[in-house]
Amino acid sequence: MSKEIKKVGRPTNPKSKRQIKLTEREQKREAGLLKRGRPSVEGSKRQQVMAAREAKRAAGIEVKRGRPKQVKVEATTEEAK
């Protein structure tokens, strides 16, 4: 009894535009040349904020995230009068 693996699904055409694009993308990924996403702009407000945050982390300062928690003060009976 031989253990042959039968390929399932549609056969791929290696000369199709999609397959060529996928192989080029894979080659770029292996070479480290695949660029994804929107490029960052040096000197933008967002980059300055991120650099300042990273500098604080490097200095050992605690960096808090999000909106500060609202402190609720319970009214006493004398203040309510």
PDB file as gemmi writes it, atoms N, CA and C in Angstrom:
CRYST1    1.000    1.000    1.000  90.00  90.00  90.00 P 1                      
ATOM      1  N   MET A   1       0.838  -1.173   0.000  1.00  0.00           N  
ATOM      2  CA  MET A   1       0.000   0.000   0.000  1.00  0.00           C  
ATOM      3  C   MET A   1       0.889   1.244   0.000  1.00  0.00           C  
ATOM      4  N   SER A   2       0.746   2.104  -0.983  1.00  0.00           N  
ATOM      5  CA  SER A   2       1.557   3.309  -1.078  1.00  0.00           C  
ATOM      6  C   SER A   2       0.820   4.479  -0.431  1.00  0.00           C  
ATOM      7  N   LYS A   3       1.589   5.386   0.114  1.00  0.00           N  
ATOM      8  CA  LYS A   3       0.997   6.557   0.774  1.00  0.00           C  
ATOM      9  C   LYS A   3       1.134   7.762  -0.151  1.00  0.00           C  
ATOM     10  N   GLU A   4       0.282   7.840  -1.147  1.00  0.00           N  
ATOM     11  CA  GLU A   4       0.291   8.969  -2.063  1.00  0.00           C  
ATOM     12  C   GLU A   4      -0.645  10.045  -1.534  1.00  0.00           C  
ATOM     13  N   ILE A   5      -0.205  11.259  -1.622  1.00  0.00           N  
ATOM     14  CA  ILE A   5      -1.033  12.376  -1.186  1.00  0.00           C  
ATOM     15  C   ILE A   5      -1.694  12.953  -2.429  1.00  0.00           C  
ATOM     16  N   LYS A   6      -3.000  12.915  -2.448  1.00  0.00           N  
ATOM     17  CA  LYS A   6      -3.735  13.435  -3.580  1.00  0.00           C  
ATOM     18  C   LYS A   6      -4.008  14.919  -3.350  1.00  0.00           C  
ATOM     19  N   LYS A   7      -3.630  15.736  -4.322  1.00  0.00           N  
ATOM     20  CA  LYS A   7      -3.839  17.169  -4.220  1.00  0.00           C  
ATOM     21  C   LYS A   7      -5.310  17.463  -4.474  1.00  0.00           C  
ATOM     22  N   VAL A   8      -5.908  18.237  -3.591  1.00  0.00           N  
ATOM     23  CA  VAL A   8      -7.320  18.521  -3.659  1.00  0.00           C  
ATOM     24  C   VAL A   8      -7.525  19.961  -4.129  1.00  0.00           C  
ATOM     25  N   GLY A   9      -8.586  20.219  -4.854  1.00  0.00           N  
ATOM     26  CA  GLY A   9      -8.934  21.571  -5.249  1.00  0.00           C  
ATOM     27  C   GLY A   9      -8.562  21.864  -6.687  1.00  0.00           C  
ATOM     28  N   ARG A  10      -8.784  23.107  -7.068  1.00  0.00           N  
ATOM     29  CA  ARG A  10      -8.501  23.527  -8.434  1.00  0.00           C  
ATOM     30  C   ARG A  10      -7.009  23.589  -8.691  1.00  0.00           C  
ATOM     31  N   PRO A  11      -6.575  23.205  -9.870  1.00  0.00           N  
ATOM     32  CA  PRO A  11      -5.155  23.354 -10.183  1.00  0.00           C  
ATOM     33  C   PRO A  11      -4.810  24.829 -10.404  1.00  0.00           C  
ATOM     34  N   THR A  12      -3.615  25.212 -10.006  1.00  0.00           N  
ATOM     35  CA  THR A  12      -3.202  26.608 -10.175  1.00  0.00           C  
ATOM     36  C   THR A  12      -2.400  26.752 -11.454  1.00  0.00           C  
ATOM     37  N   ASN A  13      -2.559  27.887 -12.089  1.00  0.00           N  
ATOM     38  CA  ASN A  13      -1.799  28.208 -13.291  1.00  0.00           C  
ATOM     39  C   ASN A  13      -0.652  29.115 -12.874  1.00  0.00           C  
ATOM     40  N   PRO A  14       0.598  28.639 -12.890  1.00  0.00           N  
ATOM     41  CA  PRO A  14       1.713  29.473 -12.415  1.00  0.00           C  
ATOM     42  C   PRO A  14       1.975  30.698 -13.282  1.00  0.00           C  
ATOM     43  N   LYS A  15       1.392  30.761 -14.478  1.00  0.00           N  
ATOM     44  CA  LYS A  15       1.616  31.898 -15.366  1.00  0.00           C  
ATOM     45  C   LYS A  15       0.505  32.944 -15.278  1.00  0.00           C  
ATOM     46  N   SER A  16      -0.461  32.724 -14.394  1.00  0.00           N  
ATOM     47  CA  SER A  16      -1.545  33.701 -14.262  1.00  0.00           C  
ATOM     48  C   SER A  16      -1.031  34.943 -13.547  1.00  0.00           C  
ATOM     49  N   LYS A  17      -1.714  36.067 -13.772  1.00  0.00           N  
ATOM     50  CA  LYS A  17      -1.284  37.332 -13.169  1.00  0.00           C  
ATOM     51  C   LYS A  17      -1.290  37.251 -11.646  1.00  0.00           C  
ATOM     52  N   ARG A  18      -2.300  36.600 -11.105  1.00  0.00           N  
ATOM     53  CA  ARG A  18      -2.412  36.505  -9.647  1.00  0.00           C  
ATOM     54  C   ARG A  18      -1.269  35.696  -9.056  1.00  0.00           C  
ATOM     55  N   GLN A  19      -0.943  34.554  -9.674  1.00  0.00           N  
ATOM     56  CA  GLN A  19       0.138  33.717  -9.162  1.00  0.00           C  
ATOM     57  C   GLN A  19       1.484  34.421  -9.303  1.00  0.00           C  
ATOM     58  N   ILE A  20       1.678  35.158 -10.394  1.00  0.00           N  
ATOM     59  CA  ILE A  20       2.925  35.914 -10.572  1.00  0.00           C  
ATOM     60  C   ILE A  20       3.044  36.975  -9.482  1.00  0.00           C  
ATOM     61  N   LYS A  21       1.932  37.681  -9.208  1.00  0.00           N  
ATOM     62  CA  LYS A  21       1.928  38.714  -8.172  1.00  0.00           C  
ATOM     63  C   LYS A  21       2.224  38.112  -6.797  1.00  0.00           C  
ATOM     64  N   LEU A  22       1.632  36.938  -6.521  1.00  0.00           N  
ATOM     65  CA  LEU A  22       1.856  36.290  -5.221  1.00  0.00           C  
ATOM     66  C   LEU A  22       3.304  35.840  -5.059  1.00  0.00           C  
ATOM     67  N   THR A  23       3.906  35.296  -6.124  1.00  0.00           N  
ATOM     68  CA  THR A  23       5.304  34.864  -6.022  1.00  0.00           C  
ATOM     69  C   THR A  23       6.236  36.057  -5.870  1.00  0.00           C  
ATOM     70  N   GLU A  24       5.945  37.165  -6.575  1.00  0.00           N  
ATOM     71  CA  GLU A  24       6.768  38.372  -6.414  1.00  0.00           C  
ATOM     72  C   GLU A  24       6.668  38.904  -4.990  1.00  0.00           C  
ATOM     73  N   ARG A  25       5.459  38.899  -4.442  1.00  0.00           N  
ATOM     74  CA  ARG A  25       5.254  39.375  -3.072  1.00  0.00           C  
ATOM     75  C   ARG A  25       6.008  38.494  -2.073  1.00  0.00           C  
ATOM     76  N   GLU A  26       5.984  37.186  -2.291  1.00  0.00           N  
ATOM     77  CA  GLU A  26       6.691  36.262  -1.399  1.00  0.00           C  
ATOM     78  C   GLU A  26       8.203  36.475  -1.475  1.00  0.00           C  
ATOM     79  N   GLN A  27       8.720  36.724  -2.683  1.00  0.00           N  
ATOM     80  CA  GLN A  27      10.150  36.985  -2.842  1.00  0.00           C  
ATOM     81  C   GLN A  27      10.547  38.286  -2.140  1.00  0.00           C  
ATOM     82  N   LYS A  28       9.707  39.326  -2.268  1.00  0.00           N  
ATOM     83  CA  LYS A  28       9.995  40.584  -1.582  1.00  0.00           C  
ATOM     84  C   LYS A  28       9.954  40.402  -0.075  1.00  0.00           C  
ATOM     85  N   ARG A  29       8.999  39.584   0.415  1.00  0.00           N  
ATOM     86  CA  ARG A  29       8.874  39.343   1.852  1.00  0.00           C  
ATOM     87  C   ARG A  29      10.141  38.657   2.374  1.00  0.00           C  
ATOM     88  N   GLU A  30      10.654  37.675   1.627  1.00  0.00           N  
ATOM     89  CA  GLU A  30      11.860  36.967   2.055  1.00  0.00           C  
ATOM     90  C   GLU A  30      13.084  37.879   2.040  1.00  0.00           C  
ATOM     91  N   ALA A  31      13.121  38.821   1.076  1.00  0.00           N  
ATOM     92  CA  ALA A  31      14.252  39.745   0.974  1.00  0.00           C  
ATOM     93  C   ALA A  31      14.126  40.929   1.936  1.00  0.00           C  
ATOM     94  N   GLY A  32      12.962  41.072   2.558  1.00  0.00           N  
ATOM     95  CA  GLY A  32      12.749  42.179   3.485  1.00  0.00           C  
ATOM     96  C   GLY A  32      12.417  43.485   2.788  1.00  0.00           C  
ATOM     97  N   LEU A  33      11.963  43.437   1.558  1.00  0.00           N  
ATOM     98  CA  LEU A  33      11.653  44.633   0.793  1.00  0.00           C  
ATOM     99  C   LEU A  33      10.167  44.922   0.695  1.00  0.00           C  
ATOM    100  N   LEU A  34       9.343  44.080   1.306  1.00  0.00           N  
ATOM    101  CA  LEU A  34       7.902  44.261   1.224  1.00  0.00           C  
ATOM    102  C   LEU A  34       7.480  45.367   2.176  1.00  0.00           C  
ATOM    103  N   LYS A  35       6.936  46.437   1.617  1.00  0.00           N  
ATOM    104  CA  LYS A  35       6.497  47.563   2.422  1.00  0.00           C  
ATOM    105  C   LYS A  35       4.995  47.496   2.543  1.00  0.00           C  
ATOM    106  N   ARG A  36       4.509  47.572   3.746  1.00  0.00           N  
ATOM    107  CA  ARG A  36       3.070  47.503   3.988  1.00  0.00           C  
ATOM    108  C   ARG A  36       2.633  48.706   4.783  1.00  0.00           C  
ATOM    109  N   GLY A  37       1.431  49.172   4.527  1.00  0.00           N  
ATOM    110  CA  GLY A  37       0.866  50.272   5.293  1.00  0.00           C  
ATOM    111  C   GLY A  37       1.289  51.624   4.767  1.00  0.00           C  
ATOM    112  N   ARG A  38       0.830  52.623   5.445  1.00  0.00           N  
ATOM    113  CA  ARG A  38       1.095  53.999   5.057  1.00  0.00           C  
ATOM    114  C   ARG A  38       2.429  54.436   5.643  1.00  0.00           C  
ATOM    115  N   PRO A  39       3.296  55.079   4.851  1.00  0.00           N  
ATOM    116  CA  PRO A  39       4.590  55.501   5.390  1.00  0.00           C  
ATOM    117  C   PRO A  39       4.425  56.620   6.413  1.00  0.00           C  
ATOM    118  N   SER A  40       5.270  56.624   7.416  1.00  0.00           N  
ATOM    119  CA  SER A  40       5.189  57.654   8.445  1.00  0.00           C  
ATOM    120  C   SER A  40       5.915  58.913   7.970  1.00  0.00           C  
ATOM    121  N   VAL A  41       5.436  60.058   8.431  1.00  0.00           N  
ATOM    122  CA  VAL A  41       6.019  61.347   8.072  1.00  0.00           C  
ATOM    123  C   VAL A  41       6.875  61.804   9.246  1.00  0.00           C  
ATOM    124  N   GLU A  42       8.161  61.969   9.005  1.00  0.00           N  
ATOM    125  CA  GLU A  42       9.066  62.404  10.069  1.00  0.00           C  
ATOM    126  C   GLU A  42       8.729  63.834  10.475  1.00  0.00           C  
ATOM    127  N   GLY A  43       8.726  64.102  11.763  1.00  0.00           N  
ATOM    128  CA  GLY A  43       8.467  65.442  12.263  1.00  0.00           C  
ATOM    129  C   GLY A  43       6.995  65.769  12.434  1.00  0.00           C  
ATOM    130  N   SER A  44       6.108  64.811  12.169  1.00  0.00           N  
ATOM    131  CA  SER A  44       4.683  65.075  12.352  1.00  0.00           C  
ATOM    132  C   SER A  44       4.359  65.095  13.841  1.00  0.00           C  
ATOM    133  N   LYS A  45       3.215  65.644  14.173  1.00  0.00           N  
ATOM    134  CA  LYS A  45       2.801  65.737  15.571  1.00  0.00           C  
ATOM    135  C   LYS A  45       2.749  64.343  16.206  1.00  0.00           C  
ATOM    136  N   ARG A  46       2.180  63.387  15.473  1.00  0.00           N  
ATOM    137  CA  ARG A  46       2.062  62.014  15.988  1.00  0.00           C  
ATOM    138  C   ARG A  46       3.436  61.403  16.266  1.00  0.00           C  
ATOM    139  N   GLN A  47       4.388  61.614  15.364  1.00  0.00           N  
ATOM    140  CA  GLN A  47       5.732  61.074  15.561  1.00  0.00           C  
ATOM    141  C   GLN A  47       6.416  61.724  16.755  1.00  0.00           C  
ATOM    142  N   GLN A  48       6.163  63.017  16.983  1.00  0.00           N  
ATOM    143  CA  GLN A  48       6.747  63.702  18.141  1.00  0.00           C  
ATOM    144  C   GLN A  48       6.177  63.150  19.439  1.00  0.00           C  
ATOM    145  N   VAL A  49       4.866  62.910  19.460  1.00  0.00           N  
ATOM    146  CA  VAL A  49       4.221  62.362  20.657  1.00  0.00           C  
ATOM    147  C   VAL A  49       4.770  60.972  20.949  1.00  0.00           C  
ATOM    148  N   MET A  50       4.904  60.156  19.909  1.00  0.00           N  
ATOM    149  CA  MET A  50       5.416  58.797  20.097  1.00  0.00           C  
ATOM    150  C   MET A  50       6.869  58.809  20.567  1.00  0.00           C  
ATOM    151  N   ALA A  51       7.685  59.744  20.036  1.00  0.00           N  
ATOM    152  CA  ALA A  51       9.078  59.856  20.458  1.00  0.00           C  
ATOM    153  C   ALA A  51       9.171  60.291  21.917  1.00  0.00           C  
ATOM    154  N   ALA A  52       8.318  61.223  22.315  1.00  0.00           N  
ATOM    155  CA  ALA A  52       8.319  61.679  23.712  1.00  0.00           C  
ATOM    156  C   ALA A  52       7.907  60.545  24.637  1.00  0.00           C  
ATOM    157  N   ARG A  53       6.909  59.772  24.238  1.00  0.00           N  
ATOM    158  CA  ARG A  53       6.447  58.639  25.042  1.00  0.00           C  
ATOM    159  C   ARG A  53       7.557  57.592  25.187  1.00  0.00           C  
ATOM    160  N   GLU A  54       8.269  57.334  24.091  1.00  0.00           N  
ATOM    161  CA  GLU A  54       9.365  56.356  24.139  1.00  0.00           C  
ATOM    162  C   GLU A  54      10.515  56.864  25.009  1.00  0.00           C  
ATOM    163  N   ALA A  55      10.774  58.179  24.972  1.00  0.00           N  
ATOM    164  CA  ALA A  55      11.830  58.755  25.813  1.00  0.00           C  
ATOM    165  C   ALA A  55      11.476  58.610  27.289  1.00  0.00           C  
ATOM    166  N   LYS A  56      10.185  58.806  27.616  1.00  0.00           N  
ATOM    167  CA  LYS A  56       9.752  58.642  29.003  1.00  0.00           C  
ATOM    168  C   LYS A  56       9.920  57.199  29.455  1.00  0.00           C  
ATOM    169  N   ARG A  57       9.571  56.263  28.588  1.00  0.00           N  
ATOM    170  CA  ARG A  57       9.742  54.846  28.935  1.00  0.00           C  
ATOM    171  C   ARG A  57      11.208  54.513  29.164  1.00  0.00           C  
ATOM    172  N   ALA A  58      12.089  55.055  28.307  1.00  0.00           N  
ATOM    173  CA  ALA A  58      13.523  54.799  28.438  1.00  0.00           C  
ATOM    174  C   ALA A  58      14.074  55.396  29.729  1.00  0.00           C  
ATOM    175  N   ALA A  59      13.488  56.516  30.168  1.00  0.00           N  
ATOM    176  CA  ALA A  59      13.938  57.164  31.397  1.00  0.00           C  
ATOM    177  C   ALA A  59      13.360  56.509  32.644  1.00  0.00           C  
ATOM    178  N   GLY A  60      12.412  55.578  32.451  1.00  0.00           N  
ATOM    179  CA  GLY A  60      11.833  54.880  33.586  1.00  0.00           C  
ATOM    180  C   GLY A  60      10.603  55.552  34.162  1.00  0.00           C  
ATOM    181  N   ILE A  61      10.070  56.534  33.443  1.00  0.00           N  
ATOM    182  CA  ILE A  61       8.865  57.232  33.903  1.00  0.00           C  
ATOM    183  C   ILE A  61       7.649  56.423  33.476  1.00  0.00           C  
ATOM    184  N   GLU A  62       6.677  56.312  34.383  1.00  0.00           N  
ATOM    185  CA  GLU A  62       5.466  55.552  34.069  1.00  0.00           C  
ATOM    186  C   GLU A  62       4.636  56.317  33.036  1.00  0.00           C  
ATOM    187  N   VAL A  63       4.278  55.628  31.954  1.00  0.00           N  
ATOM    188  CA  VAL A  63       3.476  56.238  30.897  1.00  0.00           C  
ATOM    189  C   VAL A  63       2.060  55.719  31.029  1.00  0.00           C  
ATOM    190  N   LYS A  64       1.137  56.632  31.312  1.00  0.00           N  
ATOM    191  CA  LYS A  64      -0.254  56.243  31.471  1.00  0.00           C  
ATOM    192  C   LYS A  64      -0.960  56.341  30.132  1.00  0.00           C  
ATOM    193  N   ARG A  65      -1.956  55.482  29.943  1.00  0.00           N  
ATOM    194  CA  ARG A  65      -2.699  55.462  28.691  1.00  0.00           C  
ATOM    195  C   ARG A  65      -4.152  55.790  28.941  1.00  0.00           C  
ATOM    196  N   GLY A  66      -4.776  56.447  27.987  1.00  0.00           N  
ATOM    197  CA  GLY A  66      -6.206  56.697  28.060  1.00  0.00           C  
ATOM    198  C   GLY A  66      -6.574  57.922  28.880  1.00  0.00           C  
ATOM    199  N   ARG A  67      -7.856  58.070  29.042  1.00  0.00           N  
ATOM    200  CA  ARG A  67      -8.397  59.202  29.780  1.00  0.00           C  
ATOM    201  C   ARG A  67      -8.257  58.960  31.276  1.00  0.00           C  
ATOM    202  N   PRO A  68      -7.926  60.003  32.065  1.00  0.00           N  
ATOM    203  CA  PRO A  68      -7.802  59.815  33.514  1.00  0.00           C  
ATOM    204  C   PRO A  68      -9.145  59.422  34.132  1.00  0.00           C  
ATOM    205  N   LYS A  69      -9.064  58.626  35.154  1.00  0.00           N  
ATOM    206  CA  LYS A  69     -10.268  58.172  35.842  1.00  0.00           C  
ATOM    207  C   LYS A  69     -10.880  59.332  36.616  1.00  0.00           C  
ATOM    208  N   GLN A  70     -12.208  59.472  36.511  1.00  0.00           N  
ATOM    209  CA  GLN A  70     -12.890  60.558  37.210  1.00  0.00           C  
ATOM    210  C   GLN A  70     -13.071  60.170  38.677  1.00  0.00           C  
ATOM    211  N   VAL A  71     -12.659  61.073  39.568  1.00  0.00           N  
ATOM    212  CA  VAL A  71     -12.777  60.829  40.999  1.00  0.00           C  
ATOM    213  C   VAL A  71     -14.141  61.327  41.443  1.00  0.00           C  
ATOM    214  N   LYS A  72     -14.945  60.430  41.969  1.00  0.00           N  
ATOM    215  CA  LYS A  72     -16.278  60.797  42.425  1.00  0.00           C  
ATOM    216  C   LYS A  72     -16.222  61.112  43.919  1.00  0.00           C  
ATOM    217  N   VAL A  73     -16.782  62.251  44.269  1.00  0.00           N  
ATOM    218  CA  VAL A  73     -16.820  62.664  45.669  1.00  0.00           C  
ATOM    219  C   VAL A  73     -18.255  62.495  46.141  1.00  0.00           C  
ATOM    220  N   GLU A  74     -18.417  61.720  47.206  1.00  0.00           N  
ATOM    221  CA  GLU A  74     -19.754  61.495  47.738  1.00  0.00           C  
ATOM    222  C   GLU A  74     -20.166  62.695  48.610  1.00  0.00           C  
ATOM    223  N   ALA A  75     -21.351  63.154  48.390  1.00  0.00           N  
ATOM    224  CA  ALA A  75     -21.849  64.303  49.164  1.00  0.00           C  
ATOM    225  C   ALA A  75     -22.322  63.818  50.529  1.00  0.00           C  
ATOM    226  N   THR A  76     -21.953  64.546  51.535  1.00  0.00           N  
ATOM    227  CA  THR A  76     -22.420  64.216  52.886  1.00  0.00           C  
ATOM    228  C   THR A  76     -23.730  64.929  53.130  1.00  0.00           C  
ATOM    229  N   THR A  77     -24.384  64.625  54.231  1.00  0.00           N  
ATOM    230  CA  THR A  77     -25.690  65.230  54.516  1.00  0.00           C  
ATOM    231  C   THR A  77     -25.578  66.723  54.797  1.00  0.00           C  
ATOM    232  N   GLU A  78     -24.463  67.180  55.345  1.00  0.00           N  
ATOM    233  CA  GLU A  78     -24.301  68.590  55.641  1.00  0.00           C  
ATOM    234  C   GLU A  78     -24.111  69.403  54.355  1.00  0.00           C  
ATOM    235  N   GLU A  79     -23.407  68.840  53.372  1.00  0.00           N  
ATOM    236  CA  GLU A  79     -23.179  69.565  52.124  1.00  0.00           C  
ATOM    237  C   GLU A  79     -24.453  69.646  51.306  1.00  0.00           C  
ATOM    238  N   ALA A  80     -25.332  68.665  51.442  1.00  0.00           N  
ATOM    239  CA  ALA A  80     -26.563  68.638  50.657  1.00  0.00           C  
ATOM    240  C   ALA A  80     -27.557  69.692  51.129  1.00  0.00           C  
ATOM    241  N   LYS A  81     -27.438  70.158  52.375  1.00  0.00           N  
ATOM    242  CA  LYS A  81     -28.373  71.161  52.914  1.00  0.00           C  
ATOM    243  C   LYS A  81     -28.081  72.518  52.459  1.00  0.00           C  
TER     244      LYS A  81                                                      
END                                                                             
